């Protein structure tokens, strides 16, 4: 095959008092980079804690300019089918075909005016790949991030439908990070929810720091969310 394949596994753990380092979920991913510049990321995410559990399967493709092409999301919450949705991205619109027990069959077409930065699919590997939109030539800085999502719930645990989210992304600087998968030259980024673009029963999404490989693969290496979440994520296996 002519395309390049990258495979990995990310471990989800807790930083909550009394639960430090305990496994609370996992993610396996495959990234396929094609000779025409297009990229497809497949990911399966399992969140064991907190209840209800979440199982998410995602297939997301981008064109040679990094623009979203299409995405499929299938979601199980509390070991019960929550919904399945297919998204297509065109010039000035996003469309979705979705089904779930609580919403029935839904067909959406949302006009989109102006530029946006990407589609937030919820897998951790997708968070890292989103950082490619930052202009590193400006050095450390923060800027607004306009993205669309299949759910603005912070765990993505609602039936897949088109939603817009406005966050901030900050480029903190160059760094090195070591995990069970190895030692990597990284760039440190930070997401913040100053605009209230993500929701949960506990309020706005806390600051989210992540370290991403300093190359064209933009792979997640490590990161975590503070505040009431106290979650941590590490790349524990990598094949490329």
C-alpha positions in Angstrom: 0.0 0.0 0.0 1.2 3.5 -0.7 -0.3 5.2 2.3 1.5 5.5 5.6 -0.1 4.0 8.8 0.4 5.1 12.4 -1.1 3.1 15.3 -1.2 3.9 19.0 -2.9 3.5 22.3 -3.6 6.2 24.9 -4.3 5.4 28.5 -6.9 7.5 30.5 -6.1 7.8 34.2 -7.3 9.9 37.1 -5.6 12.6 39.2 -8.4 12.8 41.8 -7.4 12.4 45.4 -7.4 8.8 46.3 -7.5 7.7 42.7 -4.2 9.0 41.4 -2.9 6.9 38.5 -5.9 4.6 38.4 -7.1 3.6 34.9 -10.4 5.2 33.9 -10.4 4.5 30.2 -8.4 3.9 27.0 -8.2 4.9 23.4 -6.8 3.0 20.4 -6.3 4.9 17.1 -5.1 4.4 13.5 -4.0 7.4 11.4 -3.6 6.9 7.7 -1.7 9.5 5.7 -2.2 9.2 1.9 0.1 10.3 -0.9 -2.3 12.9 -2.1 -2.2 14.6 1.4 -5.5 13.4 2.7 -5.7 12.0 6.2 -8.1 9.6 7.9 -8.1 9.0 11.7 -10.0 6.1 13.2 -10.4 5.9 17.0 -12.2 3.8 19.6 -12.6 5.4 23.0 -13.7 3.7 26.2 -14.5 5.8 29.3 -15.1 3.6 32.4 -15.4 6.4 35.0 -17.4 8.4 35.8 -20.7 6.6 35.2 -22.3 6.2 32.8 -19.6 4.5 30.7 -19.0 5.8 27.2 -17.9 3.8 24.1 -17.3 5.8 21.0 -16.2 4.7 17.5 -15.1 7.5 15.1 -13.8 7.6 11.5 -12.8 11.1 10.4 -11.2 12.2 7.1 -9.6 15.5 6.1 -8.4 16.7 2.7 -4.9 17.8 1.7 -5.5 21.3 3.2 -6.6 19.8 6.6 -10.2 20.6 6.0 -12.9 18.2 7.2 -14.4 15.9 4.5 -16.6 13.4 6.4 -17.0 11.8 9.8 -18.9 8.9 11.2 -19.6 8.6 15.0 -21.2 5.7 16.8 -21.9 6.1 20.5 -22.9 3.7 23.3 -23.5 5.2 26.8 -24.1 3.1 29.9 -23.7 0.1 27.5 -26.9 1.2 25.7 -26.9 2.5 22.1 -27.1 6.3 22.1 -26.8 7.2 18.5 -25.0 7.0 15.1 -24.3 9.9 12.9 -22.6 10.7 9.5 -21.3 14.2 8.7 -20.3 15.7 5.4 -18.5 19.0 5.0 -19.0 21.1 1.9 -18.4 24.7 0.7 -20.4 26.8 3.1 -22.4 24.0 4.8 -22.3 20.9 7.0 -24.8 18.1 6.7 -25.6 15.3 9.1 -27.7 12.1 9.0 -28.2 10.8 12.5 -30.3 8.3 14.4 -30.8 7.5 18.1 -33.5 6.2 20.3 -34.1 9.6 21.9 -34.0 11.7 18.7 -35.3 9.3 16.0 -34.1 9.9 12.5 -32.7 13.4 12.0 -31.4 15.1 8.8 -29.6 18.4 9.2 -28.0 20.9 6.9 -26.3 23.8 8.6 -25.1 26.8 6.5 -21.6 27.9 7.7 -20.4 31.4 6.9 -16.7 32.3 7.3 -13.7 30.1 8.1 -13.5 27.6 10.9 -10.7 25.5 12.3 -12.0 21.9 12.1 -14.3 19.3 13.5 -13.9 18.2 17.2 -14.5 14.5 17.2 -13.8 14.0 20.9 -11.0 11.3 20.7 -7.8 12.6 22.3 -5.9 11.9 19.1 -8.2 14.3 17.3 -7.6 17.0 19.9 -3.9 16.8 19.2 -4.3 16.9 15.4 -6.4 20.1 15.8 -3.3 21.9 17.0 -1.9 22.0 13.5 -3.9 25.1 12.8 -1.7 27.2 15.1 0.7 29.6 13.4 4.0 28.7 15.2 5.9 31.5 13.5 4.2 33.9 15.9 5.8 32.1 18.9 3.8 31.5 22.1 0.3 33.1 21.8 -3.4 32.4 22.3 -6.2 32.7 19.7 -9.9 31.9 19.3 -10.7 28.5 18.0 -13.9 28.0 16.0 -14.9 24.4 15.6 -17.9 22.2 15.0 -18.7 19.1 17.0 -21.1 16.1 17.1 -21.8 17.0 20.7 -20.8 20.0 23.0 -21.1 17.7 26.0 -17.5 17.4 27.4 -17.6 13.6 27.0 -19.5 13.7 23.7 -22.2 11.6 25.4 -25.2 12.8 23.5 -26.7 11.7 20.1 -24.5 13.0 17.2 -25.8 16.3 15.9 -24.2 19.4 14.4 -23.1 21.9 17.0 -20.7 24.8 17.0 -18.1 25.5 19.8 -15.9 28.5 20.3 -12.9 27.9 22.5 -9.3 29.3 22.8 -6.1 27.5 21.9 -2.7 28.6 23.2 0.7 27.6 22.0 2.8 27.5 25.1 6.2 26.5 23.6 8.7 23.7 22.8 9.2 20.9 25.3 10.2 17.3 25.7 7.9 14.6 27.0 8.5 11.0 28.1 5.8 8.3 28.4 5.8 4.5 28.2 5.8 5.0 24.4 9.1 6.8 24.4 10.7 10.3 24.6 9.5 12.9 22.1 10.3 16.4 21.0 7.0 18.1 21.6 5.0 21.3 21.4 2.9 22.3 24.5 -0.6 23.6 23.7 -3.5 24.6 25.9 -7.3 24.6 25.3 -9.4 26.9 27.5 -13.2 27.4 27.5 -13.4 31.1 28.2 -16.4 31.4 25.8 -18.4 28.5 27.4 -18.2 26.4 24.3 -18.4 23.0 26.1 -20.9 22.0 28.7 -21.3 19.7 31.6 -23.4 19.4 34.7 -20.4 20.8 36.7 -19.9 23.9 34.6 -17.4 25.1 31.9 -14.7 22.9 30.7 -11.4 23.4 32.8 -8.1 24.2 31.1 -6.7 21.3 29.1 -2.9 21.0 28.5 -1.5 18.7 25.9 1.9 17.8 24.5 2.0 17.0 20.8 4.8 15.7 18.6 6.8 18.5 17.0 6.4 17.0 13.5 3.8 16.8 10.7 2.0 13.8 12.5 0.8 16.0 15.4 0.5 12.9 17.7 -0.8 13.2 21.2 1.9 12.3 23.8 0.5 13.4 27.1 -1.9 15.9 28.7 -4.5 16.5 31.3 -7.5 18.5 32.4 -7.6 20.2 35.8 -10.4 21.7 37.8 -13.2 19.3 38.8 -12.2 16.8 36.2 -8.6 15.9 37.3 -8.0 13.6 34.3 -4.7 12.5 32.7 -3.8 10.9 29.4 -0.6 9.3 28.1 0.5 7.6 24.9 1.5 4.1 26.0 2.0 2.4 22.6 3.1 3.7 19.2 3.9 2.1 15.9 4.9 4.3 13.0 
